[in-house]
Amino acid sequence: MTTIVWFRQDLRLSDNPALAEAVRRGPVLPVYLLDDGGDAGGTRRPGGASRWWLHHSLAALGASLGGLTLLRGDPGRRLVELAHRTGADAVHWNRCYEPQAIARDTAIKADLRSRGIDVRSFNAGLLHEPWAVSTAAGGPFKVFTPFWQAAQRCAVPTPLPRPQPSVPPVTTPGEALGDWGLLPKAPDWAAGWDEIWQPGEAGAQARLEAFLADGLADYATLRDRPDLEHVSRLSPHLHFGEISPRQVWAALDFHRQADPARATDAAKFLAELGWREFAYHLLYHFPEMPQRNWRPAFDAYPWRDSPADLRAWQRGMTGYPLVDAGMRQLWQTGYMHNRVRMVAASFLVKHLRLHWRHGEAWFWDALVDADMANNAAGWQWVAGSGADAAPYFRIFNPTAQGRKFDPDGHYVRRWCPELAGLDADAIQAPFAVSSDRLAAAGVVLGETYPKPIVDHRTARDAALAGYGAVKGASG
């Protein structure tokens, strides 16, 4: 009998438990359902960059499968209709862990089973289910290091091989991918992205192979350098499920054991995969994390309201070159180096004292790897309001960060070309350079490049004063 495989954040064939089990049963009807109603529809509407990626990833998946039915609307209703029209007697999917998705899937599973349709769900997106790793007392972890130590004691299943699904011709009409309007048109702000990214399973595997060949060596020491290519850029592929964390784990674990010289680098990269696991662990146990401060005392923080400052940050026009370079990289590529993400996020919440939710919303719309768990956990970590958060008094100095991690200024020159004529020391702090040196480099502050919208020392003092209110609220 035919099994409907409902693809979601698992847009791949290999190591796909729902698909593999369906293939064992017989013919497979693969389907992707676009529930584009936004938050009111039960799940959060993907941001613009994610929609661009989704379009290309679905096109790649359809080509790999030899057919993919695309439907739009309420998933529960459309699955019932599809099963009725095709005579499918089972529906398989791989689990999602966002709170709205859990509620939706629970209701759909109960409804389908009440109609005599067999429903099975599987873990394809995490090394371990969010409830599978717990403290000695049986509760959730709230600090990363003990969580990751416990998680590494759990066996990681071997990735499943790529199946050969039998996809019969579809008689039920679907929709055309181009009609979904996932790609930007007026303006096409993603022009050129197809030269940067290769969405889809083949692109994910190629990205992993390139990282293992060229980026893994010295990853532990060079991953914080935005001017170098010692990062994997696997995050969007992992979010959309074009590659599984089990596949990444297996590849890195092989290198860790086969080459002792790479053991430290592999372990460090796997810890980054562990942070992703920890974020989902937190989201599952604390489902309000994307909307509310994980630490309630932070409700007392005196946030500012400044649309002008928020806009300057979004556009990469703050007057702090490392922050601006990161924000422009984000806008132009849908991606930002992780070290710069931390600096840019810290600048928003601690220099400008704008609520972390503003930053979370911008990243959700602008990142190709926008992920509810990672995004919320990361922003709350920077703000100091989250689990295992950065100390409130850790306020990144964007100039010092630039000089440390972009020592020659190559990263800033690439994304802030108006500063390219400045030397390595001056480029991280043009506001501290004499007007003669600026003029010689073709820089006029306030005209060719903005003056700082806030003074670092003044902003730091104001942020610490604000955190004093949090300390008072926490007793």
C-alpha positions in Angstrom: 0.0 0.0 0.0 1.1 3.6 -0.6 2.6 5.6 2.1 2.5 9.4 2.1 5.8 10.9 3.2 5.3 14.4 4.5 8.6 16.3 4.0 9.2 19.2 6.4 12.7 20.0 7.7 14.2 16.8 6.3 14.7 17.7 2.6 16.9 14.8 1.7 16.8 11.1 0.8 19.8 9.7 2.7 19.5 9.1 6.5 15.8 9.9 6.3 14.0 7.4 8.6 10.4 8.3 7.5 11.3 7.8 3.9 13.3 4.6 4.5 10.5 3.0 6.5 8.0 4.0 3.8 10.1 2.5 1.1 10.2 -0.8 3.0 6.4 -0.8 2.9 6.0 -0.2 -0.8 5.2 2.8 -3.1 5.8 6.3 -1.7 3.9 9.5 -2.3 6.2 12.4 -1.3 4.5 15.6 -0.4 5.5 19.1 0.9 2.8 21.2 2.5 3.3 25.0 2.6 1.3 26.3 5.6 1.8 29.9 4.8 -0.7 31.4 7.2 2.0 32.7 9.5 1.8 32.5 13.3 -2.0 32.5 13.2 -1.7 29.3 11.1 0.1 27.5 13.9 3.7 27.8 12.8 6.0 30.7 12.2 6.1 32.0 8.7 9.6 31.6 7.2 11.6 34.7 6.7 12.5 36.1 3.3 16.0 34.5 3.1 14.5 31.1 4.3 11.9 31.3 1.6 14.6 31.7 -1.0 16.4 28.7 0.3 13.2 26.6 0.5 12.4 27.2 -3.1 15.7 25.9 -4.3 15.8 23.1 -1.8 12.4 21.8 -2.9 13.4 22.0 -6.5 16.4 19.8 -5.7 14.4 17.4 -3.7 11.8 17.0 -6.4 14.5 16.2 -8.9 16.1 13.6 -6.7 12.8 11.9 -6.0 11.5 12.0 -9.5 8.4 13.7 -8.3 7.2 15.8 -5.3 3.6 16.8 -4.7 3.4 20.4 -3.6 0.2 21.5 -1.7 -0.7 24.6 0.2 -3.0 25.1 3.1 -3.8 23.5 6.4 -1.6 20.4 6.7 -4.1 18.2 8.5 -6.9 18.9 6.0 -4.7 18.5 3.0 -3.2 15.2 4.3 -6.7 13.7 4.8 -7.7 14.8 1.3 -4.6 13.4 -0.2 -5.0 10.0 1.5 -8.7 9.8 0.4 -7.9 10.6 -3.2 -4.9 8.3 -3.5 -5.9 5.4 -1.3 -2.8 5.8 0.9 -3.1 3.9 4.1 -0.2 5.4 6.0 1.5 8.7 6.6 5.1 9.1 7.7 7.0 12.2 8.8 10.1 13.2 10.7 9.5 15.1 13.9 9.8 18.9 14.3 10.4 20.3 17.8 9.1 23.8 17.7 6.2 24.2 20.2 3.7 25.1 17.5 4.8 22.2 15.3 4.5 19.7 18.2 0.9 20.9 18.9 0.0 20.7 15.2 1.5 17.3 14.6 -0.1 15.8 17.7 -3.5 16.9 16.5 -2.9 15.7 13.0 -1.7 12.3 14.2 -4.8 11.8 16.3 -7.1 12.8 13.5 -5.5 10.6 10.9 -5.5 7.6 13.2 -9.2 8.1 14.0 -9.8 7.7 10.2 -8.0 4.4 10.1 -4.7 5.8 8.7 -1.5 4.5 10.2 0.8 7.3 11.3 4.4 7.0 12.2 6.9 9.7 13.1 10.7 9.5 13.5 13.8 11.5 14.7 15.8 12.7 11.7 16.8 16.2 12.8 18.8 15.7 16.0 21.5 13.4 17.4 19.2 12.8 20.4 15.5 13.7 21.1 15.2 16.7 23.3 13.8 14.5 26.1 16.4 11.8 25.8 19.2 13.7 27.6 18.4 14.6 31.2 20.0 15.4 34.5 20.5 12.8 37.2 17.2 14.1 38.7 15.4 13.5 35.5 15.0 17.2 34.6 16.3 19.3 31.7 19.8 20.7 31.6 20.2 24.4 31.9 24.0 24.7 31.3 25.6 23.6 28.1 28.8 21.8 29.3 27.1 19.2 31.5 24.4 18.8 28.8 27.0 18.0 26.2 29.0 15.7 28.5 25.8 13.7 29.1 24.8 13.8 25.4 28.2 12.4 24.3 27.6 9.4 26.6 24.6 8.4 24.5 25.1 6.4 21.4 24.5 8.1 18.1 22.7 5.9 15.5 24.5 5.0 12.3 23.2 7.1 9.4 20.8 5.2 7.1 21.7 4.6 3.5 19.9 6.3 0.7 16.8 4.3 -0.3 15.4 3.8 -3.8 11.8 5.0 -3.5 9.2 3.9 -5.9 7.2 7.0 -6.7 4.2 6.2 -8.9 2.8 8.9 -11.2 0.7 11.4 -9.3 -2.9 11.7 -10.4 -3.8 14.2 -7.8 -3.0 17.7 -9.0 -0.4 19.6 -7.0 0.8 23.2 -7.3 3.7 24.6 -9.2 6.7 25.7 -7.1 7.0 28.9 -9.0 3.4 29.9 -8.0 4.3 30.0 -4.3 6.1 33.3 -4.6 9.0 32.2 -2.4 11.6 34.1 -4.5 12.0 37.9 -4.2 11.3 39.9 -7.4 10.9 43.6 -6.8 13.6 44.1 -5.8 15.5 40.8 -6.2 17.7 41.3 -3.1 18.9 37.7 -3.5 20.5 38.2 -6.9 23.8 36.4 -7.0 23.0 34.1 -4.1 23.0 31.0 -6.4 26.7 31.7 -6.9 27.2 31.6 -3.1 25.0 28.8 -2.0 23.9 25.4 -3.4 20.7 24.4 -1.6 19.8 20.8 -1.6 21.2 17.5 -0.5 24.0 17.5 -3.1 25.0 20.9 -2.0 25.1 19.9 1.7 27.3 16.9 0.9 29.6 19.0 -1.2 29.8 21.6 1.6 30.7 18.9 4.2 33.4 17.5 2.0 34.9 20.9 1.3 35.0 21.6 5.0 36.6 18.3 5.9 39.2 18.9 3.2 40.0 22.6 3.7 38.4 23.9 6.9 38.7 21.3 9.6 42.5 21.7 10.1 43.0 24.4 12.8 39.3 24.9 13.2 39.6 25.1 17.0 41.9 28.2 16.7 40.8 29.8 13.4 37.0 29.5 13.6 36.7 32.9 15.2 38.5 34.6 12.2 35.8 36.1 9.9 38.5 36.9 7.4 39.3 33.2 6.9 37.3 30.3 5.6 37.6 28.0 8.6 33.9 27.5 9.1 31.6 24.8 7.7 28.6 26.9 6.5 26.5 23.8 7.1 24.0 25.6 9.2 21.3 26.2 6.5 21.7 22.7 5.2 21.2 21.3 8.7 18.2 23.6 9.3 16.4 22.4 6.2 17.5 18.8 6.8 19.5 18.5 3.6 22.0 16.8 5.7 21.5 15.1 9.1 23.4 15.8 12.3 24.1 12.0 12.4 25.8 12.2 9.0 27.9 15.1 10.2 28.7 13.3 13.4 29.8 10.2 11.6 32.0 12.1 9.2 33.7 14.1 12.0 34.0 11.2 14.3 35.7 9.2 11.6 38.3 12.0 11.1 38.7 12.4 14.8 39.6 8.7 15.2 41.6 8.3 12.0 43.8 11.3 12.4 44.8 12.2 16.0 46.1 15.5 14.7 42.6 16.6 13.9 41.0 15.3 17.1 40.9 18.7 18.9 39.5 20.4 15.8 36.9 17.7 15.3 35.9 17.8 18.9 35.5 21.6 18.8 33.3 21.4 15.7 31.2 18.6 17.3 30.7 20.9 20.3 29.1 23.4 17.9 26.8 20.7 16.8 26.2 20.1 20.5 25.1 23.7 21.0 22.5 23.2 18.3 21.3 20.1 20.3 21.3 22.1 23.5 19.2 24.9 21.8 16.5 22.3 20.9 16.7 20.8 24.3 15.9 24.2 25.8 13.2 25.0 23.3 11.4 21.7 24.0 11.5 22.2 27.8 11.0 25.9 27.8 8.7 26.6 24.8 8.2 30.3 25.5 12.0 30.9 25.0 11.5 32.6 21.5 9.1 35.2 23.0 10.0 35.7 26.7 13.1 36.1 28.8 14.2 32.8 30.0 15.3 34.5 33.2 12.2 36.5 34.4 14.4 39.0 36.2 15.3 40.4 32.8 11.7 41.7 32.4 13.0 44.6 34.6 15.6 45.7 32.1 15.0 49.3 30.9 15.2 48.8 27.1 15.3 51.8 24.8 13.0 52.4 21.9 14.8 53.9 18.9 13.7 53.0 15.4 16.5 55.1 14.0 19.2 53.2 15.9 17.6 49.9 15.0 17.6 50.9 11.3 21.2 51.9 11.4 22.1 48.6 12.9 20.1 46.7 10.3 21.7 48.6 7.5 25.3 48.3 8.8 25.6 52.0 9.4 26.5 52.1 13.1 30.0 53.6 12.6 31.7 50.5 14.1 33.3 48.7 11.2 33.2 45.1 12.4 29.5 45.4 13.3 28.7 47.1 10.0 30.7 44.6 8.0 28.7 41.7 9.6 25.3 43.3 9.0 26.2 44.0 5.4 27.4 40.5 4.9 24.1 39.3 6.3 22.1 41.5 3.9 24.1 40.6 0.9 24.6 36.9 1.4 22.0 35.7 4.0 24.8 34.7 6.3 27.1 36.2 9.0 30.2 34.7 10.5 29.4 33.4 14.0 32.0 35.5 15.9 30.6 38.6 14.2 27.1 37.5 15.0 28.0 37.6 18.7 29.6 41.1 18.4 26.7 42.5 16.3 24.1 41.1 18.6 25.9 42.4 21.7 26.1 45.8 20.1 22.3 45.8 19.6 21.4 44.8 23.1 24.2 46.3 25.1 25.4 49.3 23.2 22.0 50.4 21.9 20.0 48.7 24.6 17.3 47.6 22.2 15.4 44.5 23.1 16.9 41.2 21.8 13.6 40.4 20.2 14.3 43.1 17.6 17.5 41.3 16.7 15.9 37.9 16.7 13.2 39.1 14.3 15.8 40.6 11.9 17.9 37.5 11.9 14.8 35.4 11.4 14.0 37.3 8.2 17.6 37.8 6.9 19.4 34.5 7.6 19.3 31.5 5.3 20.0 29.4 8.4 17.2 31.0 10.5 16.3 28.4 13.1 13.8 29.0 16.0 15.8 27.2 18.6 19.3 28.4 17.6 18.1 32.0 17.0 16.3 32.3 20.4 19.0 30.6 22.4 21.7 32.6 20.8 20.1 36.0 21.3 19.2 35.3 24.9 22.7 34.0 25.5 24.1 37.4 24.3 21.5 39.4 26.2 22.3 37.5 29.4 18.7 36.5 29.8 19.0 32.9 28.7 20.2 29.6 29.9 24.0 29.4 30.4 24.1 33.0 29.2 27.0 35.2 28.8 27.6 37.3 32.0 25.7 40.5 31.9 29.0 42.4 32.4 30.6 40.9 29.2 30.1 43.7 26.8 32.1 43.2 23.6 34.2 46.1 22.5 33.6 46.0 18.7 36.9 47.8 18.0 39.0 45.4 20.2 37.1 42.4 18.7 37.9 43.7 15.2 41.6 44.1 15.9 41.7 40.6 17.5 39.7 38.6 15.0 40.2 40.6 11.8 43.8 41.7 12.4 44.6 42.7 8.9 41.2 44.3 8.2 40.4 42.0 5.3 36.9 41.2 6.5 36.0 44.9 7.0 37.5 45.9 3.6 35.4 43.3 1.9 32.0 44.4 3.3 32.8 48.1 4.0 34.8 49.0 0.8 34.6 52.7 1.6 37.1 52.0 4.4 39.5 50.0 2.2 42.1 52.7 2.0 42.8 52.6 5.8 45.6 50.5 7.3 44.9 47.5 9.5 44.8 49.4 12.8 42.9 52.4 11.6 40.2 50.4 9.8 38.7 49.1 13.0 38.3 52.5 14.5 38.1 55.3 11.9 36.5 57.6 14.4 39.9 57.6 16.3 41.9 58.5 13.3 43.0 62.0 12.4 41.1 63.8 9.6 44.3 64.0 7.6 44.8 60.2 7.6 41.1 59.8 6.8 41.3 62.2 3.9 44.3 60.4 2.5 42.3 57.2 2.5 39.3 58.9 0.9 37.2 58.7 4.1 35.0 61.5 5.4 33.1 60.6 8.5 29.5 61.5 8.3 29.6 61.4 4.6 31.3 58.4 3.1 31.1 56.4 6.3 28.9 57.2 9.4 30.2 58.5 12.6 29.5 56.2 15.6 25.9 56.3 16.7 27.0 55.7 20.3 30.2 56.1 22.3 31.5 52.7 23.5 32.4 53.8 27.0 29.2 55.7 27.6 27.1 52.8 26.2 28.9 50.3 28.4 28.2 52.3 31.5 24.5 52.7 30.5 24.2 49.0 29.9 25.7 48.1 33.3 23.4 50.5 35.0 20.5 48.8 33.2 21.7 45.4 34.4 21.6 46.8 37.9 17.8 46.9 37.6 17.9 43.2 36.7 20.0 42.4 39.7 17.6 44.2 41.9 14.6 42.3 40.4 16.4 39.0 41.0 16.8 39.7 44.7 
